[in-house]
Amino acid sequence: MSQTINLTGQKINEWTVLKELGGGKILVQCSCGTVKEIYKKALINGKSKSCGCLRALNSIKVDDKFGEWTVIKILPNRYALCKCSCGNIKEVFQGTLKNGMSQSCGCRGKYKEGKQFGYWTVIGKSQDKNKLTCRCICGTEKDVFISLLQSGKSMSCGCKSKEISKQTLIDTYGEICTTKIWNSREPWQVSILASEDAFRNFIKDTFEYKPTTYELCNKLAIQRAQMLCVIHKYNAEDIIDLGSHTSGIERDIKSFVESTYNGNIIYNDRKILDGLELDIYIPEKKVAIEINGMYWHSEIYKDKNYHFNKTMMCNKLGIRLMHIFDYEWNDLNKREIIKSIIKSGLNKNNTLYARDLNIKEVDSSESKQFLKQNHLQGECVSSIYVALVDDTGNIQMMMTFGKSRFSSEYDYEIHRLCNNKDVNIIGGASKCLRYFINRYKPNSIVSYADNSKFTGKIYESIGFKFVGNTQIGYKWANGKDVLTRYQTQKHILLANGLGREDETESDIMHRLGYFKVYDCGNVKYIWINKVEA
């Protein structure tokens, strides 16, 4: 395996590669949750297989204590059955016990009076078992959810929010800033971004015209998204040539739609949604496409519910709105999947019939390869992989089932459902579901559909019931890299030396030059066995 190959996203032993850092190094995450930098060569030649948690597993014994946990039984697959000091019993990954990432079941038993969380100090227990009574540094007393204290999402009563948010840009390039570590910058470049006056004077003294963002990026050695954040922070749009909002990605997608569909295509319409713009609208198909750039569609300009509300407005008019984020289009594999989704919405994919396909269960390796090529979220560890295959043995559709990830209320969850690219299969989902029900006899199944691309109507057609929409999710972006909220949990950031205990996840990520890009949430469906019910 050559060291020149980009390994991002690949899992080798216990390491999953998060990012190529350059200089022979990569950022990796261990199966126990630990994130660190290692040399790429050590990963390739097998000298580094984990953060060290594997070596520690054999040393764990019954009656060992880890925080509030006491080990009561060693389980297969590197898990241990543990009892919390509050009495709760749970299976815990041994690696998280050894590295200290799991200290308890989440109970409040260890949160005694005087315990501090940011600017909060615990002063007692609340009548609500999920809360603690806390006093803020300003004197305000309030019952606060333990989960918010643990996650760092509640740092004060609100009196310190402005103080936290008013971090100067120079903080972004301190010793813990990834931008400075991996892209060395001169002190004079840092100082120019430290204040509005310094920034404006630099532009006035350096250029005799309105410079473009790209010219400023080259001069000051930062990424474009970070430069746009600076411009917005200092209200300097009047002295910068921001250029057209029509991106190359938008032009690419418009060109693709035109090459696929010969009917009427409307661009940049503001009438249908009473002033809100639809980038692309195909009225005969009742399909619209929204192209979302990381910066212009981030929390800087769009509120948390913007994309969701726009989708729901289209739904009420019978219009299917597809959101395409630029970080998705920039991924060449995802780009091909998105093209297939667009073609499917326009009825331009090839059609197959489930009655002409064979059904069988496949193993995880076959599933991994198929899902990576055909599902936007890629592979997923499930327990059952049901596939429709043609006469040549090629997989044309897959539905995977496993334990419900977000609720113990349901027997199973459909983790993944997708067709082969550029193929629509009539009756495929129904055939896969019937096979699973007949063989595994579930009482209930839950599944989710991504509001940004799909309507979820396929689930209604196979007997599922609409439950509602989930909470809005987000990713963190800096114009170049995109991280999920699971990759940026506070304990991971702290373990990497990227933050302080008195900072929230948002404080740390904003200081590192990242901003939130909100999605549309998911639509939730459930299937209940009527016979059993």
C-alpha positions, 0 to 999 in steps of 0.5 A: 500500500503506497503512502501516497494513497489518501486513506481518509474514511478507511478503517485499519485495525482499530483506527479509522482515518479522519484526515490527511495532515501532511508531513507523513501524518494522519488524524485517526480515531480509535474504536474506543473513541480516542482521537490522535495524530500518528504517522501514516507509515505506522498505520500502513505497516501495522506498527500502530493498531490502536491507541493502546486500549487493545493492550490494556484489555487483558489487564481488566478483571472482575471487581476492578473500579473505573470511576463509578463503574465496578466490573462484574463480568468480562464479556466477549468482543472486548466489552465488560458488564459493569455496575455503576455506584447508583446501581445501574448495570450496563455493557461498557467497551473495555477501552473506554474504561481504561482511557477514562472516557466512561466514568459512570452511567451518566447518573448524578451520584458523583456530582456532589455539592461544589462540583463545577461545570464552566461557570456553574457550581452544583449546590444540591440535587433537584426534585427532577432526577435528570437535573442538578440545582446549580449557582452561576458565577453571577449568583443566579440559581437554576435547575440544569439538566445533567446532560447539558452540564456533562456535554458542556452545552450549558456553561452559565445562566447566559451571563457569560455568553457574550464574553465567550463569543467575543473571542478575537480572531487572533485566538484562532491562531494560538498554539492549539489551533489546527490552522496554525499547526498545519499551515505556518503563518507570520506574526504580521499576518495574524496581527492584521486580523486581530482588529477591524481597524488593522484589517481595514487599514491593511486593505486600504494600504495594500490595494488600490481596488476592492480585493477579492477574497482569494487575493486576501487569502493568498496575502494572509495565508488563511482559507476562504471560509475563514476569510469570509468569517472575518469579513462578516465579523468586521462588516467589511463587505463594502470594501471587498469584491465578494464576487457572484454567489453563483458557484461552479458547483451550481453551474455543474448541477444545472448543466447536469439537469439540462443534460438529463431532462429535456422539459421545462426548467426554471432557475432562481424562482422567487414566486413559488415560495413567496420570495424564497429562492428555488435554485432549480425547479422542474414543474412537470415533475414537481421537483426542486433542487437547492444548492447549499454552499458551506459558507452562505448556508452556514449558521452565519447567514441561515438559522437552524430551521432554514433548510427544514422550513424550506423543505416543509413549504415545498412539501405542502405544495407537493414539491420534492425539494432536494438539498445538495450541499457543496461538500457532498458534491465535492466528494466524487463518489457522493456526486455520482450517487446524487446524480442518480438521486436526481435522475430518480426524481426525474424518472430518468433511471433504468427500471427493474422489477423485483419479481425478476430478481432473486433475494438472499442474505449477504455478508458484511463485506459484500454489504460494505462494498455495495453501500460505499458505492450507492448510499450517501452515508456509506457502510453501516454495521448491521446484523442482517443484510438482505439483497436483491440480485440479478441473474449474474449475481450483481446486487441491485438493491439492499436493505440492512437491519440491526438493533435500533440505534436511538431507542430501545422501544423497537425490535429492529431498525432499517439502517440502510436502504438503497438501489444500485446507482441509476436503477429504480426497482419496482416492488424492491423495498416490499420484497426485501421487507416481506423476506425479513418479516417472514424469517425474523418475525419482528414485532416492530421496526423503525426507520428514518429518511433524510429530509434533505433528499427524500420524502419517505413515501416509500416507507408508507407504500410498504406499510410503515406509519409516519411518526414525525420529524427528528431534531435538526442536525448539523456538521462543522465546516471551515470551507475545506474540511467537514466534521460530524458532530460525533467527531467534535464531541467536547471530550474528543476535542479536549483529548486532542488538546483543542479546548478547555474545560470552561468552553463548550463544543461551539466555543472550541469549534468557532475558535478553530475557524469552523461554523455549523451547517444545519441539515433538514433532520430526518422523517421517522417511520415505524412498522408494527406487527398487527398480528402481535399487536 
